[in-house]
Amino acid sequence: MSNNYKLWQDLWLKLLLFALFGYAFLGRTFAYLFFGELILVVGFIIFLLRPRFTLILSNRLLFLWGLFACLGLFRTLPYLSIYKFNAIRDAVLWGYGVFALLIVAFVNQSSQVSRALNTYRKFVCWFLPIIPFFLAFAQFGHGMPHLPWASEITLLALKAPDTGVHIGAAGIFLLMFPDDRARHGRPDIPIYRIICLIGWSLCATEIVVLSRGGFVAMIIAIFVVCVLQPRTVGWKVGALSIGVMVFGLVVLESNVITANVRGRSLNADTVTRNIDSITGNGSGAGGQEENKTWRLVWWRRIVNYTVFGPYFWTGKGFGVNLATSDGPPGIPPAEARLRSPHNGHMTVLARMGVPGLCLWVALNLLFAFSMYRAFRIAERAGSRFWSNVNVWILAYWLSLVINMSFDVYLEGPQGGIWYWSIIGFGIACLRIQAFEARQARLRSRLAESIELELPLAAV
């Protein structure tokens, strides 16, 4: 029974990786296959065969999620009879957190972590060369067919901000985790790395033009890794950044690509306007500044009716369309269908009130602190593997959090499942790393005790 149960766990973890890769490749198109929700149900059934709910009580991060989920449940149940499916749809904000619980329950050995990273490496080798073309087709492919059961979703509904999160993490991964050639001292660069670098450069250029949020999510995560590991990663990023910037400027200035996307031309002027908009000097950014204006108005209204208003303790609950309820002026009709204020933290505040936001902030801050602390411990212990794993997970988490701060990302499976999976994978790594550290200390103490007893035995 135990072997069969372990096989079911491993199979489920493989299905989860397949789902995560599908969201990275196809975005909202894959989300509308509802594969993630299906494996969530299957995973919970497997979990119930040997339930380990004590994990929630024994781990601070899972305990905070448990409190967050309980509050979310209390703010969902009263609205099920009113909003029906919409209440369940909005409740995935906290419900996808079950993925974190399942990953912690199913991942208990460092060998599982290594296999997951090796699988991710294989994914990256396909992802980086292909994703620039997928993103281009998604943006430029006018007249693309739609899904029969979702008329507003095309066959390739991939968003630039979401892609920015994943290519940033993929690039960091290739820099931090050398392949077999590098580990065995072979100086030649594998051809797949060159192809991945070209694909990464093309995709990064597209994201700089198309998305402020994706650009910020990608750059800040890379910058944090450079600060934490300047000797092993920082100089590589510096050299590659110069090459990528030169490559991008040559492509944009040469006007080889003259396409327009949503009123934005692929040229150096667009990049300049995007950067100015990010830094707050975007007076000439046109529609981008208008988008920023109605979002800021909306966020201010949420703060007013929660922090300073009648929804302080409860929020508006799950099910109500916040775009219709809050009525921010100037919001486009297409954005109103998304139901949420283009900021996952504001969504938490609007639906769960100030207590929900406090739990949410505490969960994320504790996760970031725990990953950083584990990284420092691994560095002092000389464990290159665990220090790299901790930094990579921290960078991925940071990129996800930045993207959800500017877009409806946490509220959907393509962002929510990725976010909670990274949280779960991070907690599992923390537990395994702590267990291995305890085992090492026990072996050290045992060795010391044996050395102390040997002279006495000789006497």
Contacts in CASP RR format, 6 or more apart in sequence:
PFRMAT RR
TARGET T0000
AUTHOR 0000-0000-0000
METHOD contacts of the structure
MODEL  1
MSNNYKLWQDLWLKLLLFALFGYAFLGRTFAYLFFGELILVVGFIIFLLR
PRFTLILSNRLLFLWGLFACLGLFRTLPYLSIYKFNAIRDAVLWGYGVFA
LLIVAFVNQSSQVSRALNTYRKFVCWFLPIIPFFLAFAQFGHGMPHLPWA
SEITLLALKAPDTGVHIGAAGIFLLMFPDDRARHGRPDIPIYRIICLIGW
SLCATEIVVLSRGGFVAMIIAIFVVCVLQPRTVGWKVGALSIGVMVFGLV
VLESNVITANVRGRSLNADTVTRNIDSITGNGSGAGGQEENKTWRLVWWR
RIVNYTVFGPYFWTGKGFGVNLATSDGPPGIPPAEARLRSPHNGHMTVLA
RMGVPGLCLWVALNLLFAFSMYRAFRIAERAGSRFWSNVNVWILAYWLSL
VINMSFDVYLEGPQGGIWYWSIIGFGIACLRIQAFEARQARLRSRLAESI
ELELPLAAV
5 46 0 8 1.000
5 49 0 8 1.000
5 50 0 8 1.000
8 46 0 8 1.000
8 49 0 8 1.000
9 46 0 8 1.000
9 106 0 8 1.000
10 106 0 8 1.000
12 39 0 8 1.000
12 42 0 8 1.000
12 43 0 8 1.000
12 46 0 8 1.000
12 102 0 8 1.000
12 106 0 8 1.000
13 103 0 8 1.000
13 106 0 8 1.000
13 107 0 8 1.000
13 112 0 8 1.000
13 116 0 8 1.000
15 39 0 8 1.000
15 42 0 8 1.000
16 39 0 8 1.000
16 99 0 8 1.000
16 103 0 8 1.000
16 421 0 8 1.000
17 116 0 8 1.000
17 119 0 8 1.000
17 120 0 8 1.000
17 123 0 8 1.000
18 35 0 8 1.000
19 30 0 8 1.000
19 35 0 8 1.000
19 36 0 8 1.000
19 39 0 8 1.000
19 417 0 8 1.000
20 417 0 8 1.000
20 418 0 8 1.000
20 421 0 8 1.000
21 123 0 8 1.000
21 127 0 8 1.000
22 30 0 8 1.000
23 30 0 8 1.000
23 31 0 8 1.000
23 413 0 8 1.000
23 414 0 8 1.000
23 415 0 8 1.000
23 417 0 8 1.000
23 418 0 8 1.000
24 123 0 8 1.000
24 127 0 8 1.000
24 131 0 8 1.000
24 162 0 8 1.000
24 163 0 8 1.000
24 166 0 8 1.000
24 418 0 8 1.000
25 127 0 8 1.000
25 130 0 8 1.000
25 131 0 8 1.000
25 134 0 8 1.000
25 158 0 8 1.000
26 134 0 8 1.000
26 156 0 8 1.000
26 157 0 8 1.000
26 158 0 8 1.000
27 157 0 8 1.000
27 158 0 8 1.000
27 159 0 8 1.000
27 162 0 8 1.000
27 414 0 8 1.000
28 153 0 8 1.000
28 157 0 8 1.000
28 158 0 8 1.000
28 159 0 8 1.000
28 414 0 8 1.000
29 147 0 8 1.000
29 153 0 8 1.000
29 154 0 8 1.000
29 155 0 8 1.000
29 156 0 8 1.000
29 157 0 8 1.000
29 158 0 8 1.000
30 414 0 8 1.000
31 412 0 8 1.000
31 413 0 8 1.000
31 414 0 8 1.000
32 147 0 8 1.000
32 149 0 8 1.000
32 150 0 8 1.000
32 153 0 8 1.000
36 413 0 8 1.000
36 417 0 8 1.000
37 413 0 8 1.000
40 96 0 8 1.000
40 98 0 8 1.000
40 99 0 8 1.000
40 102 0 8 1.000
40 417 0 8 1.000
43 102 0 8 1.000
44 98 0 8 1.000
44 102 0 8 1.000
46 102 0 8 1.000
47 101 0 8 1.000
47 102 0 8 1.000
47 105 0 8 1.000
47 106 0 8 1.000
52 105 0 8 1.000
55 62 0 8 1.000
55 101 0 8 1.000
55 104 0 8 1.000
55 105 0 8 1.000
56 62 0 8 1.000
56 63 0 8 1.000
56 65 0 8 1.000
56 66 0 8 1.000
56 101 0 8 1.000
57 63 0 8 1.000
59 104 0 8 1.000
59 427 0 8 1.000
59 431 0 8 1.000
60 366 0 8 1.000
61 363 0 8 1.000
61 366 0 8 1.000
61 367 0 8 1.000
61 370 0 8 1.000
61 423 0 8 1.000
61 427 0 8 1.000
61 430 0 8 1.000
62 100 0 8 1.000
62 101 0 8 1.000
62 104 0 8 1.000
62 427 0 8 1.000
64 359 0 8 1.000
64 362 0 8 1.000
64 363 0 8 1.000
64 366 0 8 1.000
65 97 0 8 1.000
65 100 0 8 1.000
65 101 0 8 1.000
65 363 0 8 1.000
65 423 0 8 1.000
67 359 0 8 1.000
68 94 0 8 1.000
68 356 0 8 1.000
68 359 0 8 1.000
68 360 0 8 1.000
68 363 0 8 1.000
69 94 0 8 1.000
69 95 0 8 1.000
69 97 0 8 1.000
69 98 0 8 1.000
71 94 0 8 1.000
71 352 0 8 1.000
71 355 0 8 1.000
71 356 0 8 1.000
71 359 0 8 1.000
72 91 0 8 1.000
72 93 0 8 1.000
72 94 0 8 1.000
72 318 0 8 1.000
72 351 0 8 1.000
72 352 0 8 1.000
72 356 0 8 1.000
73 91 0 8 1.000
73 94 0 8 1.000
75 314 0 8 1.000
75 315 0 8 1.000
75 317 0 8 1.000
75 318 0 8 1.000
75 351 0 8 1.000
75 352 0 8 1.000
76 87 0 8 1.000
76 88 0 8 1.000
76 90 0 8 1.000
76 91 0 8 1.000
76 317 0 8 1.000
76 318 0 8 1.000
76 319 0 8 1.000
78 317 0 8 1.000
79 87 0 8 1.000
79 317 0 8 1.000
79 318 0 8 1.000
79 319 0 8 1.000
79 320 0 8 1.000
80 87 0 8 1.000
80 88 0 8 1.000
82 319 0 8 1.000
83 318 0 8 1.000
83 319 0 8 1.000
83 320 0 8 1.000
86 319 0 8 1.000
86 321 0 8 1.000
86 339 0 8 1.000
87 318 0 8 1.000
87 319 0 8 1.000
89 319 0 8 1.000
90 317 0 8 1.000
90 318 0 8 1.000
90 319 0 8 1.000
90 339 0 8 1.000
90 340 0 8 1.000
90 351 0 8 1.000
90 411 0 8 1.000
91 318 0 8 1.000
91 319 0 8 1.000
92 411 0 8 1.000
92 412 0 8 1.000
92 413 0 8 1.000
92 416 0 8 1.000
93 318 0 8 1.000
93 344 0 8 1.000
93 347 0 8 1.000
93 348 0 8 1.000
93 351 0 8 1.000
93 410 0 8 1.000
93 411 0 8 1.000
96 413 0 8 1.000
96 416 0 8 1.000
96 417 0 8 1.000
96 419 0 8 1.000
96 420 0 8 1.000
97 420 0 8 1.000
97 423 0 8 1.000
98 420 0 8 1.000
99 417 0 8 1.000
99 420 0 8 1.000
99 421 0 8 1.000
99 424 0 8 1.000
100 420 0 8 1.000
100 421 0 8 1.000
100 423 0 8 1.000
100 424 0 8 1.000
100 427 0 8 1.000
101 424 0 8 1.000
103 421 0 8 1.000
103 424 0 8 1.000
103 425 0 8 1.000
103 427 0 8 1.000
103 428 0 8 1.000
104 424 0 8 1.000
104 427 0 8 1.000
104 428 0 8 1.000
104 431 0 8 1.000
107 113 0 8 1.000
107 116 0 8 1.000
107 425 0 8 1.000
107 428 0 8 1.000
107 432 0 8 1.000
108 428 0 8 1.000
108 431 0 8 1.000
108 432 0 8 1.000
109 432 0 8 1.000
110 432 0 8 1.000
110 436 0 8 1.000
113 389 0 8 1.000
113 428 0 8 1.000
113 429 0 8 1.000
113 432 0 8 1.000
116 425 0 8 1.000
117 177 0 8 1.000
117 389 0 8 1.000
120 173 0 8 1.000
121 173 0 8 1.000
121 177 0 8 1.000
121 179 0 8 1.000
124 170 0 8 1.000
124 171 0 8 1.000
124 173 0 8 1.000
124 174 0 8 1.000
124 196 0 8 1.000
125 192 0 8 1.000
125 196 0 8 1.000
127 166 0 8 1.000
127 167 0 8 1.000
127 170 0 8 1.000
128 167 0 8 1.000
128 170 0 8 1.000
128 171 0 8 1.000
128 195 0 8 1.000
128 196 0 8 1.000
128 197 0 8 1.000
128 199 0 8 1.000
128 200 0 8 1.000
128 203 0 8 1.000
129 195 0 8 1.000
129 196 0 8 1.000
129 198 0 8 1.000
129 199 0 8 1.000
131 163 0 8 1.000
131 166 0 8 1.000
131 167 0 8 1.000
131 199 0 8 1.000
131 203 0 8 1.000
132 199 0 8 1.000
132 202 0 8 1.000
132 203 0 8 1.000
132 206 0 8 1.000
134 156 0 8 1.000
134 158 0 8 1.000
135 158 0 8 1.000
135 160 0 8 1.000
135 163 0 8 1.000
135 203 0 8 1.000
135 206 0 8 1.000
135 207 0 8 1.000
135 210 0 8 1.000
136 206 0 8 1.000
137 144 0 8 1.000
137 156 0 8 1.000
138 154 0 8 1.000
138 156 0 8 1.000
138 157 0 8 1.000
138 158 0 8 1.000
138 159 0 8 1.000
139 160 0 8 1.000
139 206 0 8 1.000
139 210 0 8 1.000
139 261 0 8 1.000
139 262 0 8 1.000
140 259 0 8 1.000
140 261 0 8 1.000
141 156 0 8 1.000
143 154 0 8 1.000
144 154 0 8 1.000
144 155 0 8 1.000
144 156 0 8 1.000
145 154 0 8 1.000
145 155 0 8 1.000
146 152 0 8 1.000
146 153 0 8 1.000
146 154 0 8 1.000
146 155 0 8 1.000
147 153 0 8 1.000
147 154 0 8 1.000
147 155 0 8 1.000
152 337 0 8 1.000
159 211 0 8 1.000
159 407 0 8 1.000
160 206 0 8 1.000
160 207 0 8 1.000
160 210 0 8 1.000
160 211 0 8 1.000
160 214 0 8 1.000
161 207 0 8 1.000
161 211 0 8 1.000
161 213 0 8 1.000
161 214 0 8 1.000
161 217 0 8 1.000
161 403 0 8 1.000
161 406 0 8 1.000
161 407 0 8 1.000
161 409 0 8 1.000
162 214 0 8 1.000
162 403 0 8 1.000
162 407 0 8 1.000
162 409 0 8 1.000
162 414 0 8 1.000
162 415 0 8 1.000
163 203 0 8 1.000
163 207 0 8 1.000
163 214 0 8 1.000
164 203 0 8 1.000
164 204 0 8 1.000
164 207 0 8 1.000
164 211 0 8 1.000
164 214 0 8 1.000
164 215 0 8 1.000
164 217 0 8 1.000
164 218 0 8 1.000
164 399 0 8 1.000
164 403 0 8 1.000
165 214 0 8 1.000
165 217 0 8 1.000
165 218 0 8 1.000
165 396 0 8 1.000
165 399 0 8 1.000
165 400 0 8 1.000
165 403 0 8 1.000
165 418 0 8 1.000
167 200 0 8 1.000
167 203 0 8 1.000
167 204 0 8 1.000
167 207 0 8 1.000
167 218 0 8 1.000
168 200 0 8 1.000
168 217 0 8 1.000
168 218 0 8 1.000
168 221 0 8 1.000
168 222 0 8 1.000
168 395 0 8 1.000
168 399 0 8 1.000
169 221 0 8 1.000
169 392 0 8 1.000
169 395 0 8 1.000
169 396 0 8 1.000
169 399 0 8 1.000
170 196 0 8 1.000
170 200 0 8 1.000
171 196 0 8 1.000
171 200 0 8 1.000
171 222 0 8 1.000
172 221 0 8 1.000
172 222 0 8 1.000
172 225 0 8 1.000
172 233 0 8 1.000
172 392 0 8 1.000
172 395 0 8 1.000
173 392 0 8 1.000
174 193 0 8 1.000
174 196 0 8 1.000
175 225 0 8 1.000
175 233 0 8 1.000
175 236 0 8 1.000
175 237 0 8 1.000
176 225 0 8 1.000
176 229 0 8 1.000
176 232 0 8 1.000
176 233 0 8 1.000
176 388 0 8 1.000
176 391 0 8 1.000
176 392 0 8 1.000
177 388 0 8 1.000
177 392 0 8 1.000
179 190 0 8 1.000
179 193 0 8 1.000
181 188 0 8 1.000
181 190 0 8 1.000
197 240 0 8 1.000
200 244 0 8 1.000
201 243 0 8 1.000
201 244 0 8 1.000
201 247 0 8 1.000
201 248 0 8 1.000
204 218 0 8 1.000
204 244 0 8 1.000
205 244 0 8 1.000
205 247 0 8 1.000
205 248 0 8 1.000
205 251 0 8 1.000
205 252 0 8 1.000
206 266 0 8 1.000
207 214 0 8 1.000
207 215 0 8 1.000
207 218 0 8 1.000
208 215 0 8 1.000
208 271 0 8 1.000
208 274 0 8 1.000
209 252 0 8 1.000
209 261 0 8 1.000
209 264 0 8 1.000
209 266 0 8 1.000
209 270 0 8 1.000
209 271 0 8 1.000
209 274 0 8 1.000
210 261 0 8 1.000
210 264 0 8 1.000
212 274 0 8 1.000
212 277 0 8 1.000
212 278 0 8 1.000
212 288 0 8 1.000
212 406 0 8 1.000
213 278 0 8 1.000
213 402 0 8 1.000
213 403 0 8 1.000
213 406 0 8 1.000
213 407 0 8 1.000
214 402 0 8 1.000
214 403 0 8 1.000
214 406 0 8 1.000
215 274 0 8 1.000
215 278 0 8 1.000
216 278 0 8 1.000
216 402 0 8 1.000
216 406 0 8 1.000
217 399 0 8 1.000
217 400 0 8 1.000
217 402 0 8 1.000
217 403 0 8 1.000
218 399 0 8 1.000
220 398 0 8 1.000
220 399 0 8 1.000
220 402 0 8 1.000
221 395 0 8 1.000
221 396 0 8 1.000
221 398 0 8 1.000
221 399 0 8 1.000
221 402 0 8 1.000
222 237 0 8 1.000
222 395 0 8 1.000
224 394 0 8 1.000
224 395 0 8 1.000
224 398 0 8 1.000
225 233 0 8 1.000
225 234 0 8 1.000
225 237 0 8 1.000
225 391 0 8 1.000
225 392 0 8 1.000
225 395 0 8 1.000
226 233 0 8 1.000
226 234 0 8 1.000
226 237 0 8 1.000
226 238 0 8 1.000
228 375 0 8 1.000
228 391 0 8 1.000
228 394 0 8 1.000
229 387 0 8 1.000
229 388 0 8 1.000
229 391 0 8 1.000
249 268 0 8 1.000
251 257 0 8 1.000
252 266 0 8 1.000
252 267 0 8 1.000
252 268 0 8 1.000
252 271 0 8 1.000
253 267 0 8 1.000
253 268 0 8 1.000
255 267 0 8 1.000
257 266 0 8 1.000
258 265 0 8 1.000
258 266 0 8 1.000
259 265 0 8 1.000
259 266 0 8 1.000
260 266 0 8 1.000
264 270 0 8 1.000
273 282 0 8 1.000
273 284 0 8 1.000
273 285 0 8 1.000
273 286 0 8 1.000
273 288 0 8 1.000
274 285 0 8 1.000
274 288 0 8 1.000
276 282 0 8 1.000
276 283 0 8 1.000
276 284 0 8 1.000
276 285 0 8 1.000
277 285 0 8 1.000
277 288 0 8 1.000
277 289 0 8 1.000
277 292 0 8 1.000
282 288 0 8 1.000
282 289 0 8 1.000
283 289 0 8 1.000
290 330 0 8 1.000
294 328 0 8 1.000
294 329 0 8 1.000
294 330 0 8 1.000
294 331 0 8 1.000
295 328 0 8 1.000
295 341 0 8 1.000
295 342 0 8 1.000
295 343 0 8 1.000
297 328 0 8 1.000
297 329 0 8 1.000
298 326 0 8 1.000
298 327 0 8 1.000
298 328 0 8 1.000
298 331 0 8 1.000
298 341 0 8 1.000
298 342 0 8 1.000
298 346 0 8 1.000
299 341 0 8 1.000
299 343 0 8 1.000
299 346 0 8 1.000
301 326 0 8 1.000
301 327 0 8 1.000
301 328 0 8 1.000
302 322 0 8 1.000
302 326 0 8 1.000
302 341 0 8 1.000
302 346 0 8 1.000
302 349 0 8 1.000
302 350 0 8 1.000
303 349 0 8 1.000
305 311 0 8 1.000
306 312 0 8 1.000
306 315 0 8 1.000
306 349 0 8 1.000
306 350 0 8 1.000
306 353 0 8 1.000
306 354 0 8 1.000
306 357 0 8 1.000
307 349 0 8 1.000
307 354 0 8 1.000
311 350 0 8 1.000
311 353 0 8 1.000
312 353 0 8 1.000
312 354 0 8 1.000
313 353 0 8 1.000
313 354 0 8 1.000
313 355 0 8 1.000
314 352 0 8 1.000
314 353 0 8 1.000
315 349 0 8 1.000
315 350 0 8 1.000
315 351 0 8 1.000
315 352 0 8 1.000
315 353 0 8 1.000
316 322 0 8 1.000
316 325 0 8 1.000
316 350 0 8 1.000
316 351 0 8 1.000
317 351 0 8 1.000
317 352 0 8 1.000
318 351 0 8 1.000
321 336 0 8 1.000
321 339 0 8 1.000
322 339 0 8 1.000
322 340 0 8 1.000
322 341 0 8 1.000
322 347 0 8 1.000
322 350 0 8 1.000
322 351 0 8 1.000
323 331 0 8 1.000
323 335 0 8 1.000
323 336 0 8 1.000
323 337 0 8 1.000
323 338 0 8 1.000
323 339 0 8 1.000
323 340 0 8 1.000
323 341 0 8 1.000
324 336 0 8 1.000
326 341 0 8 1.000
326 350 0 8 1.000
328 341 0 8 1.000
335 342 0 8 1.000
338 408 0 8 1.000
338 411 0 8 1.000
339 408 0 8 1.000
339 411 0 8 1.000
340 347 0 8 1.000
340 408 0 8 1.000
340 411 0 8 1.000
341 347 0 8 1.000
341 350 0 8 1.000
342 406 0 8 1.000
342 407 0 8 1.000
342 408 0 8 1.000
343 404 0 8 1.000
343 405 0 8 1.000
343 406 0 8 1.000
344 404 0 8 1.000
344 405 0 8 1.000
344 408 0 8 1.000
344 409 0 8 1.000
344 410 0 8 1.000
344 411 0 8 1.000
345 357 0 8 1.000
345 360 0 8 1.000
345 361 0 8 1.000
345 404 0 8 1.000
345 405 0 8 1.000
347 410 0 8 1.000
347 411 0 8 1.000
348 356 0 8 1.000
348 357 0 8 1.000
348 360 0 8 1.000
349 356 0 8 1.000
349 357 0 8 1.000
352 360 0 8 1.000
364 397 0 8 1.000
364 401 0 8 1.000
367 397 0 8 1.000
367 423 0 8 1.000
367 426 0 8 1.000
367 427 0 8 1.000
368 394 0 8 1.000
368 397 0 8 1.000
368 398 0 8 1.000
370 430 0 8 1.000
371 390 0 8 1.000
371 391 0 8 1.000
371 393 0 8 1.000
371 394 0 8 1.000
371 397 0 8 1.000
371 426 0 8 1.000
371 430 0 8 1.000
372 390 0 8 1.000
372 394 0 8 1.000
374 386 0 8 1.000
374 390 0 8 1.000
374 429 0 8 1.000
374 430 0 8 1.000
374 433 0 8 1.000
374 434 0 8 1.000
375 386 0 8 1.000
375 387 0 8 1.000
375 390 0 8 1.000
375 391 0 8 1.000
375 394 0 8 1.000
377 433 0 8 1.000
377 437 0 8 1.000
378 384 0 8 1.000
378 385 0 8 1.000
378 386 0 8 1.000
378 387 0 8 1.000
378 390 0 8 1.000
378 433 0 8 1.000
379 387 0 8 1.000
381 437 0 8 1.000
381 440 0 8 1.000
386 429 0 8 1.000
386 433 0 8 1.000
389 429 0 8 1.000
390 429 0 8 1.000
390 433 0 8 1.000
393 422 0 8 1.000
393 425 0 8 1.000
393 426 0 8 1.000
393 429 0 8 1.000
396 422 0 8 1.000
397 419 0 8 1.000
397 422 0 8 1.000
397 423 0 8 1.000
400 409 0 8 1.000
400 415 0 8 1.000
400 418 0 8 1.000
400 419 0 8 1.000
400 422 0 8 1.000
401 419 0 8 1.000
403 409 0 8 1.000
403 415 0 8 1.000
404 410 0 8 1.000
404 415 0 8 1.000
404 419 0 8 1.000
409 415 0 8 1.000
409 416 0 8 1.000
410 416 0 8 1.000
410 419 0 8 1.000
END
